[in-house]
Amino acid sequence: MVTAYEMVEHVRYILANERVHDDTAFNNDYKKMLVMAKIASLPSIEPPRRCGLQTQRNNVDSDSLQQYFKRAAFLPFLDSLNQQLEMRFNSLSIQAVLALT
């Protein structure tokens, strides 16, 4: 069990680095998304229009479609995943597992 918790910490470390430093994972995923859209015969993908005051949806400032998807979908997903791992595998649960063994 302790090894599993260490593995989760390693995954959280990788996600944090992915969030801050490395764009290669997102660039690869973005390219795959474009290929899948082409296979599905979808029309050209465009970000939603922006306006000065947006209250009902995410109003991400971006210069390109790739930057929009990174800021509106990819980074929030990584943040959510990291937060969920922290909630489920925090230091208190590690201590509880150690107490049971």
Stockholm file with secondary structure:
# STOCKHOLM 1.0

chainA/1-101         MVTAYEMVEHVRYILANERVHDDTAFNNDYKKMLVMAKIASLPSIEPPRRCGLQTQRNNVDSDSLQQYFKRAAFLPFLDSLNQQLEMRFNSLSIQAVLALT
#=GR chainA/1-101 SS CHHHHHHHHHHHHHHHHHHHTCCHHHHHHHHHHHHHHHHTTCCCCCCCCCCSCCCSSCCCCCSSHHHHHIIIIIHHHHHHHHHHHHHHSCHHHHHHHHHHC
#=GC SS_cons         CHHHHHHHHHHHHHHHHHHHTCCHHHHHHHHHHHHHHHHTTCCCCCCCCCCSCCCSSCCCCCSSHHHHHIIIIIHHHHHHHHHHHHHHSCHHHHHHHHHHC
//
